[in-house]
Amino acid sequence: MNITIRKMQHDDSKIVIDMMRKFYTSSAVITNGSEKIFAANVENILSGSTCAEGFVFISEEKIIGYGITARSYSTEFGGECIWIEDIFIEENYRGRGVGTKFIRYVKEIYPEKILRLETEHDNATALKIYKRLGFKELPYLELVCD
């Protein structure tokens, strides 16, 4: 399967937000998000945020998924980080290497950065892929204050 990855564009907004609705109501994510959050994510990406980038995955001229990365710094690891925030692939295209291709793509465009991501403990398929791609589990309890 031939997959193209490119930066998100304004014309992609509706499709990506529809995919966010699916992603954030799936078992892959603890929080459900909201229309306000989805719109803010896309708006920040498309307005040239220095913190977040959005990408779409295309097969046969059709968007089949999206990914979002975010920049940060880790004092623990002593360097800049790229967080892989979202990886969503339409169900019919899962298991075909799209997620792996996206992670490798991120590694290529940020070769000197530390890559980080989160997943659910029971997401065995994703964990297996992430470990195969060199990610290691960290035993943290994540907290948030919004």
C-alpha positions as CSV (number, residue, x, y, z in Angstrom):
1,M,0.0,0.0,0.0
2,N,1.4,3.4,-1.0
3,I,1.1,5.9,1.8
4,T,2.0,9.6,1.6
5,I,2.4,11.7,4.7
6,R,2.1,15.5,4.4
7,K,1.5,18.5,6.7
8,M,-2.1,19.2,7.5
9,Q,-3.8,21.9,5.3
10,H,-6.9,24.0,5.7
11,D,-8.9,21.8,3.4
12,D,-8.2,18.8,5.7
13,S,-9.9,20.4,8.7
14,K,-13.3,18.8,8.5
15,I,-11.9,15.3,7.8
16,V,-9.4,15.5,10.6
17,I,-11.9,16.8,13.1
18,D,-14.2,13.9,12.1
19,M,-11.3,11.5,12.8
20,M,-10.6,13.2,16.1
21,R,-14.1,12.5,17.2
22,K,-13.5,8.8,16.5
23,F,-10.1,8.7,18.1
24,Y,-11.1,10.5,21.3
25,T,-14.1,8.2,21.9
26,S,-12.0,5.1,21.3
27,S,-10.4,3.0,24.0
28,A,-7.0,4.4,22.9
29,V,-7.6,7.6,24.8
30,I,-8.7,8.2,28.4
31,T,-10.3,11.6,27.8
32,N,-13.1,12.2,25.3
33,G,-12.0,15.7,24.1
34,S,-14.6,18.1,22.9
35,E,-15.6,20.0,19.8
36,K,-13.8,23.1,21.3
37,I,-10.6,21.1,21.8
38,F,-10.7,19.6,18.4
39,A,-11.2,23.0,16.7
40,A,-8.5,24.5,18.9
41,N,-6.0,21.8,17.9
42,V,-6.6,22.2,14.2
43,E,-6.6,26.0,14.4
44,N,-3.3,26.1,16.3
45,I,-1.7,23.7,13.9
46,L,-2.9,25.6,10.8
47,S,-2.1,29.0,12.2
48,G,1.6,28.1,12.4
49,S,2.0,27.2,16.1
50,T,5.6,26.6,17.1
51,C,4.4,23.9,19.5
52,A,2.2,21.6,17.4
53,E,2.3,20.1,13.9
54,G,-0.4,18.1,12.1
55,F,0.0,15.6,9.4
56,V,-2.3,13.5,7.3
57,F,-1.8,10.1,5.9
58,I,-3.0,9.6,2.3
59,S,-3.7,6.5,0.3
60,E,-5.1,6.7,-3.3
61,E,-5.8,10.4,-2.8
62,K,-7.9,9.8,0.3
63,I,-7.0,10.9,3.9
64,I,-6.9,7.7,5.9
65,G,-5.5,9.0,9.1
66,Y,-3.7,11.8,10.9
67,G,-0.9,12.4,13.4
68,I,-0.1,15.3,15.6
69,T,3.3,16.1,17.2
70,A,4.1,18.6,19.9
71,R,7.5,20.1,20.9
72,S,8.8,20.2,24.5
73,Y,12.0,20.0,26.5
74,S,12.9,17.3,29.0
75,T,15.2,18.0,31.9
76,E,15.2,14.3,32.7
77,F,16.6,13.5,29.3
78,G,18.5,16.7,28.7
79,G,17.1,17.7,25.4
80,E,14.2,18.8,23.2
81,C,11.4,16.3,22.8
82,I,8.9,15.6,20.1
83,W,5.7,14.2,21.6
84,I,3.7,12.1,19.2
85,E,0.3,13.2,20.5
86,D,-2.2,11.6,18.2
87,I,-1.9,8.8,15.7
88,F,-5.3,7.8,14.2
89,I,-5.8,5.5,11.3
90,E,-9.2,4.5,9.8
91,E,-10.1,1.0,10.8
92,N,-9.9,-0.5,7.3
93,Y,-6.2,0.7,7.0
94,R,-4.9,-0.5,10.4
95,G,-2.3,-3.2,10.5
96,R,-0.8,-2.1,7.2
97,G,2.2,-0.2,8.6
98,V,0.8,3.3,8.4
99,G,1.6,4.1,12.1
100,T,5.1,2.7,11.8
101,K,5.6,4.8,8.7
102,F,4.5,7.9,10.5
103,I,6.8,7.3,13.5
104,R,9.8,6.7,11.1
105,Y,8.8,9.9,9.3
106,V,8.9,11.8,12.6
107,K,12.3,10.3,13.4
108,E,13.6,11.4,10.0
109,I,12.4,15.0,10.3
110,Y,13.6,15.2,13.9
111,P,16.7,13.0,14.0
112,E,18.3,14.8,17.0
113,K,15.2,15.0,19.2
114,I,13.9,12.6,21.8
115,L,10.6,11.0,20.8
116,R,7.9,10.5,23.4
117,L,4.4,9.2,23.3
118,E,1.6,7.8,25.5
119,T,-0.6,4.8,25.1
120,E,-3.0,2.8,27.2
121,H,-1.5,-0.2,29.1
122,D,-4.1,-2.5,27.4
123,N,-3.3,-1.3,23.9
124,A,-1.2,-4.4,23.3
125,T,-0.9,-4.0,19.5
126,A,0.4,-0.4,19.8
127,L,2.7,-1.3,22.6
128,K,4.3,-4.1,20.6
129,I,4.8,-1.7,17.6
130,Y,6.2,1.1,19.8
131,K,8.7,-1.2,21.5
132,R,9.7,-2.6,18.1
133,L,10.5,0.9,17.0
134,G,12.7,1.5,20.0
135,F,10.4,3.1,22.6
136,K,10.8,2.1,26.2
137,E,8.1,2.1,28.9
138,L,8.4,4.7,31.7
139,P,6.7,3.9,35.0
140,Y,5.1,7.3,35.5
141,L,1.7,8.3,36.7
142,E,0.8,11.3,34.6
143,L,-1.0,14.2,36.2
144,V,-2.8,17.1,34.6
145,C,-4.1,20.5,35.9
146,D,-6.2,22.4,33.4
